[in-house]
């Protein structure tokens, strides 16, 4: 991870020539893009429901209750 190059030479040169305002805009945009990617859930509720349904002793009624709790915490049905 330490040797991974995150910043290519062209971007580095562009950053070096930026004014304070340009740098602030660049960093703000970068931050918002990173946060947007981090907040995106990658949970497939259909697959989750199927997998939970395969657990012995979990019937349709209990499965529906479990899925309601999960969806509530994910903010799916608000």
Backbone as a ProteinNet text record, in pm:
[ID]
protein_1_A
[PRIMARY]
XXXXXXXXXXXXXXXXXXXXXXXXXXXXXXXXXXXXXXXXXXXXXXXXXXXXXXXXXXXXXXXXXXXXXXXXXXXXXX
[TERTIARY]
82.2	0	86.7	198.8	284.5	346.2	375.1	437.6	336.1	207.9	104	101.1	106.3	104.8	-39.1	-81.3	-216.5	-221.1	-114.6	-108	-12.3	-65.8	22.4	93.7	193.7	277.6	199	107.5	29.5	-58.3	-122.2	-206.7	-121	-5.4	85.7	125.1	160.7	200.5	82.8	-36.8	-156	-181.4	-166.5	-187.2	-83.2	40.8	146.6	117.2	47.9	20	-111.9	-182.7	-313.5	-302.4	-402.4	-416.1	-484.3	-494.6	-559.2	-704.2	-775.4	-915.5	-931.1	-844.1	-848.7	-820.3	-723.2	-690	-806.5	-871.6	-985.8	-1098.8	-1127.8	-1231.3	-1194.3	-1067.9	-1019.8	-1037.7	-995.4	-1004.7	-1149	-1232.7	-1374.3	-1440.3	-1415.8	-1472.5	-1421.8	-1292.5	-1234.6	-1299.7	-1315.4	-1376.7	-1519.5	-1598.2	-1736.7	-1745.3	-1655.3	-1654	-1618	-1522.1	-1482.5	-1595.9	-1660.7	-1769.8	-1889.5	-1917.3	-2028.3	-2003.3	-1880.1	-1844.8	-1851.8	-1811.7	-1810	-1950.1	-2045.5	-2180.1	-2268.9	-2225.9	-2308.6	-2315.1	-2434.7	-2444.5	-2435.2	-2372.6	-2357.7	-2427.6	-2535.8	-2608.8	-2724.5	-2733.3	-2843	-2946	-3059.1	-3159.9	-3223.5	-3236.9	-3294.3	-3206.9	-3076.5	-2983.6	-2978.9	-2982	-2981	-3104.4	-3221.1	-3345.6	-3339.1	-3287.1	-3275.9	-3184.5	-3070.9	-2974.5	-3028	-3092.5	-3150.7	-3261.1	-3334.9	-3443.7	-3397.1	-3270.1	-3217.5	-3178.8	-3178.7	-3143	-3255.4	-3218.3	-3315.9	-3391.4	-3522.8	-3606.5	-3658.2	-3612.4	-3660	-3765.6	-3889.5	-3999.6	-4028.5	-4133	-4167.6	-4204.2	-4281.6	-4323.3	-4202.9	-4115.9	-3996.4	-3902.6	-3893.4	-3808.9	-3858.4	-3989.7	-4045.9	-4014.3	-4022.2	-3990.2	-3843	-3755.8	-3611.7	-3583.3	-3644.1	-3620.6	-3673.4	-3784	-3836.9	-3737.2	-3675.8	-3577.2	-3455.7	-3407.4	-3291.1	-3323.1	-3437.7	-3476.5	-3494.9	-3545	-3561.5	-3426.7	-3328.6	-3196.3	-3121.6	-3152.6	-3090.4	-3163.9	-3282.8	-3362.2	-3426.7	-3457.8	-3512	-3657.6	-3739.5	-3883.6	-3928.6	-3864.9	-3903.8	-3982.5
-119	0	125.6	122.4	240	272.1	171.9	193.9	218.9	209.7	231.2	378.3	404.2	541.8	586.5	678.2	731.1	853.4	926	1052.9	1039.4	1054.6	1049.1	1183.5	1185.7	1304.5	1424.4	1401.8	1511.7	1577.6	1496.8	1551.5	1625.8	1570.6	1635.7	1774.6	1784.5	1913.3	2010.7	1959.7	2043.8	2098.9	2013.4	2055.3	2159.3	2140.3	2234.7	2375.2	2384.6	2515.1	2576.9	2510.5	2560.2	2674.3	2762.3	2866.1	2802.4	2878.8	2826.9	2790.3	2873.7	2847.9	2722.1	2707.8	2589.7	2462.5	2469.8	2355	2320	2420.6	2396.4	2328.8	2375.6	2313.7	2170.6	2149.8	2016.2	1919.1	1959.5	1872.5	1850.1	1951.5	1936.3	1835.9	1848.4	1754.6	1612.4	1600.1	1468.9	1405	1483.6	1435	1387.9	1467.1	1429	1301.7	1285.1	1162.3	1040.3	1055.4	944.4	907.6	1007.7	981.5	918.8	962.1	905.8	757.5	723.5	583.2	500.8	559.3	487.1	461.7	549.8	538	445.5	410.2	327.7	184.7	139.6	1	-96.2	-208.3	-309.4	-438.1	-423.7	-537.7	-571.1	-695.5	-741.1	-806.3	-738.4	-787.9	-918.2	-937.6	-1062.1	-1182.2	-1167.3	-1276.1	-1300.1	-1192.5	-1204.6	-1280.3	-1245.1	-1311.5	-1460.9	-1493.1	-1633.2	-1710.2	-1650.5	-1719.2	-1737.5	-1635.3	-1648.6	-1753	-1758.5	-1855.7	-1999.9	-2023.2	-2160.4	-2210.1	-2121.2	-2160.1	-2245.3	-2358.8	-2450.7	-2382.4	-2391.7	-2334.3	-2195.1	-2135.7	-2003	-2021.9	-1998.6	-2009.3	-1876.3	-1874.1	-1753.9	-1637.3	-1664.4	-1558	-1497.2	-1581.7	-1533.1	-1461.1	-1512.4	-1450.3	-1308.6	-1292.9	-1159.5	-1064.2	-1112.5	-1028.7	-986.7	-1080.3	-1051.4	-947.9	-966.4	-874	-733.7	-725.7	-594.7	-521.4	-592.9	-531.1	-484.2	-567.6	-530.9	-408.9	-409.9	-297.7	-169.6	-182	-65.9	-2.2	-85.1	-32.8	20.9	-28.1	23.2	146	171.3	284.3	260.1	133.7	98.2	138.1	112.4	136.7	252.7	364.9	480.3	577.6
0	0	0	68.5	75.1	-60	-140.7	-270	-381.1	-351.1	-449.9	-490	-621.7	-670.2	-690.4	-608.1	-614	-704.6	-709.1	-780	-898.4	-1018.8	-1134.6	-1153	-1237.1	-1253.3	-1305.7	-1399	-1455.7	-1350.2	-1267.2	-1161.1	-1058.5	-1028	-934.2	-984.6	-1112.7	-1169.3	-1168.9	-1195.9	-1195.9	-1055.4	-953.7	-814.7	-773.3	-815.4	-780	-830.7	-943.8	-1002.5	-957.6	-867.4	-826	-726.1	-733.2	-631.1	-510.6	-402.7	-283.3	-312	-387.2	-418.8	-505.3	-604.2	-690.4	-610.6	-519.4	-435.7	-343.6	-286.9	-200.1	-278.1	-397.7	-481.5	-519.3	-554.3	-590.6	-474.3	-354.8	-237.9	-195.9	-206.2	-172.7	-266.6	-395.5	-492.7	-469.4	-441	-413.8	-291.3	-185.6	-62	-88.1	-159.8	-186.4	-269.4	-364.4	-444.8	-361.1	-271.9	-185.5	-90.8	-32.2	61.4	-9.4	-131.5	-207.7	-234.9	-269.1	-293.7	-165.7	-53.8	73.1	126.3	94.3	147.6	65	-53	-140.1	-88.4	-45.6	0.9	-115.4	-91	-195	-153	-82.1	-29.6	-122.2	-165.5	-250	-158.9	-139	-45.7	-92	-221.2	-273.2	-240.3	-261.1	-228.8	-78.4	-1.4	144.5	191.8	136.7	173.8	140.7	23.4	-18	76.3	109.1	195.4	337.6	391.1	525.2	523.1	413.7	400.8	400.7	370.3	369.1	507.8	606	742.2	800.4	856.4	913.2	1027.1	1022.7	1126.7	1094.5	986.7	947.4	839	877.7	782.9	716.9	636	560	651.9	756.1	847.4	920.1	972.6	1043.4	946.1	824.7	722.3	692.1	680.7	656.2	770.5	894.1	1010.2	1009	976.5	970.7	862.7	746.3	635.1	667	739	779.9	868.3	960.7	1050	970.6	880	797.6	712.3	646.9	561.4	641.5	763.2	850.1	881.3	913.1	948.4	827.8	710.1	587.8	533.7	587	540.3	405.3	374.8	244.2	230.4	329.9	320.3	408.4	393.2	475.2	392.8
[MASK]
++++++++++++++++++++++++++++++++++++++++++++++++++++++++++++++++++++++++++++++

